[in-house]
Amino acid sequence: MKVPRDLSGQDLVQTLCRKWGYRVVHQEGSHVVLETDDPSHQRLAVPAHRYLRIGTLHAILRTVANHKRVERDAIIESL
């Protein structure tokens, strides 16, 4: 599945919080720090930029997919 190229950091944060069990811990500069305890503890920093670079988005999606033990496409569909 193709990754959206016009996704903002805030949109990604909202999706991860709403649908994937993450919560906002705090914001350091232009990065929002998220964490989850399901299935184990994980912290993740997401740039709060207007548009995420494609490599950055791929890395975040890969990290979330590996932690949640789902396919990357399942996360992309929820965006």
C-alpha positions in Angstrom: 0.0 0.0 0.0 1.2 3.5 -0.8 2.2 5.8 2.0 0.5 9.2 2.0 3.0 12.0 1.1 1.0 14.9 2.6 0.6 13.6 6.2 1.4 16.0 9.0 3.0 15.1 12.2 -0.1 16.1 14.2 -2.3 13.9 12.0 0.0 10.9 12.6 0.0 11.6 16.4 -3.8 11.8 16.4 -4.1 8.5 14.5 -1.6 6.7 16.8 -3.4 7.9 19.9 -6.9 7.3 18.7 -6.5 3.9 17.0 -3.3 2.3 18.2 -3.2 2.9 22.0 -0.5 5.6 22.2 -0.8 8.6 24.4 1.0 12.0 24.4 3.6 12.3 27.2 5.0 15.7 26.3 6.5 17.8 23.6 10.1 18.7 23.3 10.6 21.5 20.7 9.1 20.3 17.5 8.8 16.6 18.5 5.9 15.0 20.3 6.8 12.1 22.5 4.2 9.3 22.6 4.2 6.1 24.7 2.2 2.9 25.0 2.2 0.0 27.4 0.4 -2.4 25.0 1.9 -5.1 24.5 4.9 -3.7 26.3 6.4 -0.2 27.1 7.5 1.8 24.1 8.3 5.5 23.6 8.3 7.1 20.3 9.1 10.6 19.1 7.1 12.1 16.2 8.2 15.4 14.5 5.3 17.9 14.7 6.1 19.2 11.2 3.6 20.3 8.5 4.6 17.4 6.3 6.6 14.4 7.4 9.4 13.3 5.2 8.8 10.0 3.5 11.8 8.3 5.2 10.8 9.5 8.6 7.3 8.3 8.1 8.5 4.9 6.9 10.7 4.5 10.0 7.9 5.5 12.4 5.4 3.1 10.7 7.9 0.3 10.8 8.6 0.8 14.5 4.9 0.9 15.4 4.2 -2.2 13.2 7.0 -4.2 14.8 5.9 -3.2 18.3 2.2 -3.9 17.8 3.0 -7.1 15.7 0.8 -6.0 12.8 1.5 -5.4 9.1 2.6 -1.9 8.2 -0.3 -1.8 5.7 -2.8 -2.0 8.6 -1.4 1.2 10.1 -1.4 2.9 6.7 -5.1 2.0 6.1 -6.0 3.7 9.4 -4.4 7.0 8.4 
